[in-house]
């Protein structure tokens, strides 16, 4: 695999820059001669040409293996692929957790996409060079493939990250801190030369902060920034629906988002890179990334694909049968218990009705009233209620339960039966008096 040739070392030369109000440009001091200039870095096109693979040769020979190897090399060294692996987007395709297997799967998916779009034939028909082919595949096709997966897995986070990046680049409240500071001083002498070339950086690695901060303001470590950001309250979610389909929520409008970014920067009191800034801002927003995963079989007819079934929290047929048997057994015990109470009052319906109401008020009612209150509601003496309670407790002690669950089923069945007999409901604290 061809490796990139390291660029020449550059001699650091400082050019004090001033704004030229007459020529609308920048000029350098006349004391700096052309011989003292440091050699420029090779251009982007030259660097790509040095590391580009042999795409045109493989296309002319229809060498599928060489094309796959070149794609695999491009995938392995693509920064977005590595970031996707670190974020866990490529872990699902590889159960073993090996990075190489995930990269091979991504290479195969990219190969199928390019083949389905007939891009290889397009490269040959248009006569594209090796560097142009590699640039298009790496910067367009592979990037689109990864961002589509990212948008599917984390739809709200993806939208918010793009919005945050747009706000910090377009708003006048922020500025970059990784570029040379431009000195504007009309008292300094005029200079004549060309401006310095600013080194290109990916957006996620650019350093941003508030415009009023000094250019040399020091940075902070990520842990300290997280602690400072944690003091900012989480914003309320804006649930208004937007989008073409009307199924996406606003979450936060642009003006409030800009205010939140300013609050985060004021809290951390240091410039930071875009990647860390997006993470800190989104930690103060109620983001809900919903990713639907099919649990059943697919429609592609692949019988070898593993299928998943959701866990059934309901009872099994065996458990249902045992429950019905237990309820029937508890109902029989309740009938026997009530017959025992009816026998204790020698079959007198009026006394049995009073005893049923005492059983409800003193044992089963959710109000848990006292014995005196029960006697007042029934219009009888307290001693009579005490006598009924003694008979009820004697019948209860005569029952024998093996397990606690069996006693709970008896109590549930008894409460339902007594509600019917006493003509009261669970929420009714006043029963019919005898």
C-alpha positions in Angstrom: 0.0 0.0 0.0 1.6 3.3 -1.0 2.2 5.6 1.9 2.0 9.4 1.8 5.3 11.2 1.4 6.0 13.5 4.3 6.1 17.2 3.4 9.2 19.3 3.8 9.8 21.0 7.1 8.8 24.6 7.1 10.8 27.4 8.7 8.5 29.4 10.9 8.4 32.9 9.6 6.1 35.5 11.2 4.5 38.1 9.0 2.9 41.0 10.8 -0.2 41.6 8.8 -2.2 44.8 8.5 -5.3 45.6 6.6 -4.6 47.6 3.4 -7.5 50.0 3.1 -6.4 51.3 -0.3 -5.8 47.9 -2.1 -8.3 45.9 -0.1 -5.7 43.2 0.6 -2.7 42.3 2.8 0.9 43.2 2.3 4.1 42.0 4.1 7.0 44.0 5.3 9.6 45.0 2.7 12.4 43.7 5.0 11.4 40.1 4.4 12.9 39.0 1.1 11.8 36.2 -1.2 14.8 34.2 -0.3 13.8 34.1 3.4 10.4 32.6 2.7 9.8 29.1 3.9 9.0 26.5 1.2 5.2 26.0 0.8 3.5 22.7 1.6 2.5 20.6 -1.4 -0.9 21.3 -2.6 -3.9 19.0 -1.9 -3.9 17.7 -5.4 -0.2 16.7 -5.2 -0.8 14.9 -1.9 -3.8 13.0 -3.3 -1.8 12.1 -6.4 0.9 10.5 -4.2 -1.4 8.3 -2.1 -4.0 7.5 -4.8 -4.4 3.9 -5.7 -4.3 2.4 -9.2 -8.0 2.8 -10.0 -7.8 3.4 -13.8 -5.5 0.4 -14.3 -7.9 -1.9 -12.3 -10.9 -0.6 -14.2 -9.3 -1.2 -17.6 -8.3 -4.7 -16.6 -11.7 -5.3 -14.9 -9.7 -6.5 -11.8 -12.4 -6.8 -9.2 -10.0 -7.9 -6.5 -7.8 -4.9 -7.0 -10.8 -2.6 -6.9 -12.0 -4.2 -3.7 -8.5 -3.8 -2.1 -8.4 -0.2 -3.1 -11.8 0.4 -1.6 -10.8 -1.4 1.6 -7.7 0.8 1.9 -9.8 3.8 1.5 -12.3 2.6 4.1 -9.5 1.8 6.6 -8.0 5.3 6.5 -11.1 7.3 6.1 -11.5 9.6 9.2 -15.3 9.3 9.3 -15.2 5.5 9.2 -12.9 5.6 12.3 -15.2 8.0 14.0 -18.1 5.8 13.2 -16.3 2.8 14.8 -15.5 4.8 17.9 -19.2 5.9 18.1 -20.4 2.3 17.9 -22.1 2.5 14.5 -20.1 -0.4 13.0 -20.3 -2.7 16.0 -23.7 -4.3 15.0 -22.3 -5.8 11.8 -19.5 -7.4 13.8 -20.5 -9.6 16.7 -16.8 -10.5 17.5 -15.9 -6.8 18.1 -13.0 -6.9 15.6 -12.4 -3.7 13.7 -11.1 -5.5 10.6 -14.3 -7.4 10.1 -16.4 -4.3 10.4 -14.2 -2.5 7.9 -14.5 -5.4 5.4 -18.3 -5.3 5.8 -18.3 -1.6 5.1 -16.0 -2.1 2.1 -18.4 -4.7 0.7 -21.4 -2.4 1.2 -19.6 0.4 -0.6 -18.6 -1.9 -3.4 -22.2 -3.0 -3.9 -23.4 0.7 -3.8 -20.9 1.8 -6.5 -21.7 -1.2 -8.6 -25.4 -0.6 -8.4 -25.0 3.0 -9.4 -22.8 2.0 -12.3 -20.1 4.4 -11.0 -17.2 2.3 -12.2 -18.4 2.6 -15.8 -18.8 6.3 -15.3 -15.2 6.7 -14.2 -14.0 5.0 -17.4 -16.3 6.9 -19.7 -15.4 10.3 -18.3 -11.6 9.5 -18.2 -11.2 10.4 -14.6 -7.7 10.1 -13.1 -6.7 8.0 -10.1 -6.7 11.0 -7.8 -10.1 12.2 -9.0 -11.7 8.7 -8.6 -10.3 8.4 -5.1 -11.4 11.9 -4.2 -15.0 11.2 -5.3 -15.3 7.9 -3.6 -13.7 9.0 -0.4 -15.3 12.4 -0.1 -18.7 11.8 -1.7 -19.8 8.1 -2.0 -18.3 6.8 1.3 -19.2 9.9 3.2 -22.8 9.8 1.9 -23.0 6.1 2.9 -21.9 6.8 6.5 -24.0 9.9 7.0 -27.1 8.1 5.8 -26.5 5.4 8.4 -25.8 8.0 11.0 -29.0 9.9 10.1 -31.0 6.7 10.4 -29.5 5.7 13.8 -29.5 9.1 15.4 -31.9 11.4 13.5 -32.3 14.1 16.1 -28.6 14.2 17.1 -27.6 14.4 13.5 -29.9 17.3 12.8 -28.9 19.2 15.9 -25.2 18.7 15.2 -25.6 20.2 11.7 -27.6 23.1 13.1 -25.0 23.8 15.8 -22.2 23.8 13.2 -24.2 26.2 11.0 -24.9 28.6 13.9 -21.3 28.9 15.1 -20.1 29.4 11.5 -22.7 32.0 10.5 -23.3 34.0 13.7 -21.3 37.1 14.4 -21.1 36.1 18.1 -18.4 33.5 17.4 -15.0 33.3 15.8 -12.3 30.8 15.0 -9.3 30.6 17.3 -7.1 28.2 15.2 -6.3 30.8 12.5 -3.6 33.5 12.6 -4.8 36.7 14.3 -5.2 39.6 11.9 -3.8 42.8 13.4 -5.6 45.9 12.3 -3.6 49.0 13.3 -3.6 52.0 11.1 -0.5 53.4 12.9 1.7 50.6 11.6 3.5 51.0 8.2 2.0 49.6 5.0 3.2 46.2 3.8 3.2 44.8 0.3 2.8 41.1 -0.3 0.3 38.3 -0.4 -1.6 36.9 2.6 -0.5 33.8 4.4 -2.1 30.5 3.5 -4.4 29.2 6.3 -4.0 25.5 7.0 -7.1 23.5 6.2 -8.9 21.8 9.0 -11.9 19.6 9.2 -14.9 21.3 10.7 -15.0 19.1 13.7 -11.4 20.0 14.6 -11.8 23.8 14.2 -11.6 25.8 17.4 -14.4 28.3 18.1 -15.2 30.7 20.9 -16.9 34.0 21.6 -15.8 36.9 19.5 -15.0 39.2 22.4 -12.4 36.8 23.8 -8.7 37.4 23.2 -7.1 35.3 20.5 -4.6 33.8 22.9 -7.2 32.7 25.5 -6.2 29.3 27.0 -8.2 26.1 26.6 -9.5 23.7 29.2 -9.6 19.9 29.4 -12.8 18.1 28.5 -13.6 16.9 32.0 -13.5 20.4 33.4 -15.7 21.6 30.6 -18.3 18.9 31.2 -18.4 19.8 34.9 -18.9 23.5 34.1 -21.6 22.7 31.5 -23.5 20.6 34.0 -24.4 23.7 35.9 -26.5 24.9 32.9 -30.2 23.8 33.2 -31.5 21.5 30.5 -33.7 23.3 28.0 -37.4 22.4 27.6 -38.2 20.5 24.5 -40.1 22.4 21.7 -42.6 19.8 20.5 -43.8 21.7 17.4 -43.8 19.5 14.3 -41.7 20.5 11.3 -40.3 18.9 8.1 -41.7 17.6 4.9 -43.6 14.8 6.5 -44.4 16.7 9.7 -43.1 14.0 12.0 -40.0 15.8 13.3 -40.0 18.1 16.3 -38.3 21.5 16.5 -36.6 20.6 19.9 -35.2 24.2 20.1 -35.4 27.1 17.7 -32.4 28.8 16.2 -32.3 31.9 18.4 -32.6 29.8 21.6 -30.0 27.4 20.2 -27.6 30.3 19.7 -28.3 31.6 23.2 -27.5 28.1 24.6 -24.2 27.9 22.7 -23.2 31.3 24.1 -24.2 30.1 27.6 -22.1 26.9 27.2 -19.1 28.9 26.0 -19.5 31.4 28.9 -19.7 28.5 31.3 -16.6 26.7 30.1 -14.8 30.1 29.6 -12.5 28.7 27.0 -12.5 28.1 23.2 -13.0 24.5 22.2 -13.3 22.4 19.0 -16.6 22.0 17.2 -16.9 18.3 18.1 -16.6 18.9 21.8 -18.9 22.0 21.6 -21.6 20.1 19.9 -21.4 17.4 22.5 -21.6 19.9 25.4 -24.6 21.8 23.8 -26.6 18.6 23.1 -26.0 17.5 26.7 -28.3 20.4 27.7 -31.1 19.4 25.3 -33.7 16.6 25.6 -32.7 14.6 22.5 -34.6 11.4 21.7 -33.0 9.3 19.0 -35.6 6.6 18.2 -34.2 3.8 16.0 -36.8 1.2 15.0 -35.4 -2.4 14.7 -37.5 -5.1 13.0 -38.0 -8.1 15.4 -39.7 -10.5 13.0 -38.7 -12.0 9.8 -37.8 -10.0 6.7 -39.4 -10.0 3.3 -36.2 -10.8 1.4 -36.7 -14.5 1.8 -33.4 -15.1 3.7 -34.1 -18.1 5.9 -30.6 -18.0 7.4 -31.2 -14.5 8.9 -31.5 -14.6 12.7 -35.0 -13.7 13.9 -35.9 -12.2 17.3 -39.1 -12.6 19.2 -40.1 -10.1 21.9 -40.3 -11.3 25.4 -43.9 -12.2 26.4 -44.5 -10.7 29.8 -47.9 -12.5 30.0 -48.6 -15.8 31.7 -48.0 -19.0 29.9 -50.8 -21.5 29.3 -49.6 -23.6 32.2 -49.5 -20.6 34.5 -53.0 -19.6 33.4 -54.3 -23.1 34.2 -52.7 -23.1 37.6 -54.1 -19.6 38.3 -57.7 -20.6 37.4 -57.4 -23.7 39.5 -56.1 -21.7 42.5 -59.0 -19.2 42.0 -61.5 -22.0 41.9 -60.0 -23.5 45.0 -60.0 -20.1 46.8 -63.7 -19.7 45.9 -64.5 -23.0 47.5 -62.7 -22.0 50.7 -64.7 -18.7 50.7 -67.9 -20.6 50.4 -67.0 -22.9 53.2 -65.9 -19.9 55.4 -69.2 -18.1 54.8 -71.2 -21.3 55.5 -69.4 -21.6 58.8 -70.3 -18.0 59.7 -73.9 -18.7 58.7 -73.9 -21.7 61.0 -72.5 -19.7 63.9 -75.6 -17.5 63.9 -77.9 -20.6 63.5 -79.0 -19.6 60.0 -80.6 -16.3 61.0 -80.4 -14.0 58.0 -80.6 -10.8 59.9 -77.7 -11.7 62.2 -75.7 -13.1 59.2 -76.2 -9.8 57.3 -74.8 -7.9 60.3 -71.8 -10.2 60.5 -71.1 -9.8 56.8 -71.1 -6.0 57.3 -68.8 -6.3 60.3 -66.5 -8.5 58.2 -66.4 -5.8 55.6 -66.0 -2.7 57.8 -63.5 -4.2 60.3 -61.4 -6.5 58.0 -61.9 -5.8 54.2 -62.8 -2.2 53.8 -60.0 0.1 52.5 -61.2 2.8 55.0 -60.1 0.7 58.0 -62.7 2.2 60.4 -62.7 1.5 64.1 -65.0 -0.9 65.9 -67.0 2.0 67.4 -67.5 3.6 63.9 -68.7 0.2 62.6 -71.2 -0.1 65.4 -72.5 3.4 64.8 -73.0 2.7 61.1 -74.7 -0.6 61.7 -76.9 0.9 64.6 -75.8 -1.8 67.0 -73.9 -1.9 70.3 -70.1 -2.1 70.5 -70.4 -5.4 72.4 -72.4 -7.0 69.6 -69.8 -6.0 67.1 -67.1 -7.4 69.4 -69.0 -10.7 69.6 -69.3 -10.9 65.8 -65.6 -10.2 65.4 -64.8 -13.0 67.9 -66.8 -15.5 65.8 -65.2 -14.3 62.5 -61.7 -14.6 63.9 -62.5 -18.1 65.2 -63.6 -19.2 61.7 -60.5 -17.6 60.2 -58.2 -19.5 62.6 -59.8 -22.7 61.5 -58.5 -22.2 58.0 -55.1 -23.6 57.1 -53.0 -22.3 54.2 -49.8 -23.8 53.0 -48.4 -20.7 51.1 -48.8 -17.0 51.5 -50.0 -16.7 47.9 -52.9 -19.1 48.7 -53.9 -16.8 51.6 -53.8 -13.7 49.3 -56.0 -15.4 46.7 -58.5 -16.3 49.5 -58.5 -12.6 50.7 -59.1 -11.4 47.2 -62.0 -13.8 46.6 -63.5 -13.1 50.0 -63.5 -9.3 49.3 -65.3 -9.8 46.0 -67.9 -12.1 47.6 -68.5 -9.8 50.6 -68.9 -6.8 48.3 -71.7 -8.6 46.6 -73.4 -9.8 49.8 -73.1 -6.4 51.6 -74.2 -4.5 48.5 -71.1 -2.2 48.7 -68.2 -1.5 46.5 -64.5 -1.2 47.4 -64.7 2.6 47.3 -68.0 2.7 49.3 -67.4 3.2 53.0 -71.0 3.3 53.9 -72.9 -0.1 53.8 -76.5 -0.8 54.1 -77.6 -1.0 57.7 -79.5 -4.0 58.9 
